[in-house]
Amino acid sequence: MADTDAQTVATRWLQDLSVACAKDDASAFQALLLPDGVYRDLLCLSWDFRSLSGREAVDRFLRDDNRLARAGMHAFAIDASTGFGPPFFYPVPGAPPTVRGIQLSFTFKLQSPPAVAKGLARLMQDPQDGRYKAFTLFTSLHDLIGHEEIVGAPAIPLSSTWRQIREAKVSKIESDPTVLIVGAAQNGLLTAARLGQMGIPALVIEREAQVGDSWRQRYDSLKLHTYSRICSFLYESYPQNFPQYMPKDRLADALEAYVKSQDLVVWTSAALLPTPTYDDKTGRWTVVVMREGKEVHLRPKHIVMATGFAGEANIPSWPGKETFKGVVYHSGVHPGGHHFEGKNVVVVGAGQSAADICMDFVRCGAENITMVQRSATCVTSLSIVENNFYTHWPEARSVEDSDFAVNAFPQSLLLRLAAGGGTAMEKEADKEMHEGLRKAGFQLTWGQEYGKGEIGMFGILLQRFGGYWLDQGCAQNIASGRIALKQGQEIARYDEDGLVFADGSKLAADVVVLATGYKGIRHTASKIFGKDLIDKTTQVWGLDDEGETRGMYRPSGHPGLWYAVGGFNHARFYSRHLGLQILAKELDLKA
Ligand SMILES: Cc1cc2nc3c(=O)[nH]c(=O)nc-3n(C[C@H](O)[C@H](O)[C@H](O)COP(=O)(O)OP(=O)(O)OC[C@H]3O[C@@H](n4cnc5c(N)ncnc54)[C@H](O)[C@@H]3O)c2cc1C
């Protein structure tokens, strides 16, 4: 089939989808997918994030509550304005070169709620009948008509100055915010920027004295793990001369500058006090914020918890700590390896923080460094992940278009493909590194998807947000013995000089670093809202039965309470969907 035919095939497929929707024909709709195709929908057909695997599940979803008919999807049109251009053929990974898929971007409208939406489909030929059908179909609510996100330069009325407009806005937001965002790092600030463009008054509160302090307080050599383009903010990119891997202080300053550049309203030295109460009748919270030592009472309709996925440090309570003559601290407050040159260091834990901190000790000349690994860890070279990211967020395309395409790929399918061969390829590429680790006694894992196969680093990240590291030299140092390993033994207690293990063995230490993880955002939230309320909310992170991330930028299980967590790409992309869900509540739009 000639390349020019991608447009013809895609147009025909979209036409068929349009007809199926016009006739409210769920059978015809699902028949446009491959038998094992996945349909991911964000807010077009329900006020939630859904991923339906296989035609049967799609059919049920469309018929439930008469969804397809109620939504009234119409006005489908190919969208060539994205960085992807018109529909195009792409090689199918792992398939012979003659097998090609077709990717198309499209727009459409909804009757209920009146809205515009965007879609992306990846078509492949069905071996049964030779027709192109969707391997993945993605639909995503974009704008509610009449409440569109402001795009581009705002108009400043001739009668007012920008300062007057700003003062009026600040006064409105400070006295009666519709949304209170707790936490002014990337998730909180990007959400605030998005809500601002959607016309939703949002106040951000931050417990630290300066925005960015939570990064500034970390050890000197800390950098982001992925390159700056992927970690860029919403509506603006970093200056061209920024470092490729953002050092923590540069990021802290960039976050602070973002408050000004996006004209956000942020209170620093401000914390939400326990215990906010929610009135079902008015749909408002009653909250008290301690701002610079003074209580401020507010009645927002929504609270967005953006206090960080990790939350409070998890500190194991082994006995004998008082007898230990050395220093013990959690990885979250690692002051930098230069404080411990020539010392014996034990790092407890074998995840990303443990690997980063071990490497910091290597660079700073600690005498002996030992990593304590309790179970098994997934280790993947940073270069593999980088290549993956470069492919998905290429320079040639806008970050926004890339975010859309990445999120158009259902996570359930990502796990399926990883388990079906992707992880094996990753393992092959890292074979030598893994061999070195194994010889040193290190235990490796690639996780499991429901017992179906190994899901690799991304899968483990999606399921646990821990239990892996992106390697930047730590593996080599373990293989060479520069970083020693203590594997598979529980720590029983501290003694004067270090740690004693369950089998009676000992490790001498001047410094013990507890890279033992965090208690999670629900723990933080429980301390503010009370355990009873938070126990009723969904888990945050990990995947639900459909492969959607639990609790992240979607209904929490409690009205007016939301969790904004995740990496930079999540904040950029899903802040829109959080804004739309909040608008839907404000406009009393039914699911
Ligand atoms: C070394 C390292 C490298 C990383 N690299 C990447 C990367 O390359 N790409 C990527 O996407 N992610 C990366 N991450 C992960 C992720 O982006 C960060 O964990 C990020 O900090 C999450 O942002 P956040 O806004 O959710 O929360 P946080 O950055 O944790 O910020 C939470 C904010 O809330 C404030 N706060 C907390 N409690 C309260 C309260 N009760 N009241 C008021 N304010 C409160 C805190 O002071 C803080 O400012 C990296 C993380 C680390 C540690």
The ligand as an ORCA input file, in Angstrom:
! r2SCAN-3c Opt
* xyz 0 1
  C      16.866     12.654     42.570
  C      15.516     12.765     41.934
  C      15.426     12.817     40.559
  C      14.180     12.901     39.936
  N      14.113     12.972     38.588
  C      12.926     13.107     37.971
  C      12.839     13.259     36.566
  O      13.840     13.251     35.883
  N      11.614     13.394     35.995
  C      10.484     13.402     36.746
  O       9.392     13.555     36.203
  N      10.534     13.236     38.069
  C      11.738     13.113     38.706
  N      11.774     12.971     40.057
  C      10.524     12.676     40.788
  C       9.492     13.759     40.978
  O       9.375     14.639     39.941
  C       9.690     14.451     42.268
  O       9.582     13.552     43.308
  C       8.822     15.692     42.474
  O       9.380     16.355     43.534
  C       7.330     15.504     42.723
  O       6.748     16.785     42.743
  P       5.506     17.152     43.628
  O       5.104     18.517     43.265
  O       4.489     16.084     43.529
  O       6.016     17.056     45.129
  P       7.273     17.594     45.910
  O       8.366     18.034     45.025
  O       7.536     16.577     46.941
  O       6.727     18.905     46.600
  C       5.724     18.933     47.550
  C       5.629     20.339     48.064
  O       4.602     20.390     49.024
  C       5.068     21.059     50.185
  N       4.289     20.534     51.302
  C       4.317     19.288     51.798
  N       3.445     19.181     52.819
  C       2.834     20.373     52.939
  C       1.814     20.889     53.806
  N       1.248     20.121     54.733
  N       1.414     22.167     53.660
  C       1.994     22.953     52.700
  N       2.961     22.515     51.860
  C       3.366     21.251     51.979
  C       6.542     20.739     50.220
  O       7.270     21.657     50.978
  C       6.904     20.790     48.745
  O       7.226     22.084     48.318
  C      13.012     12.929     40.715
  C      13.100     12.887     42.111
  C      14.333     12.825     42.719
  C      14.402     12.801     44.215
*
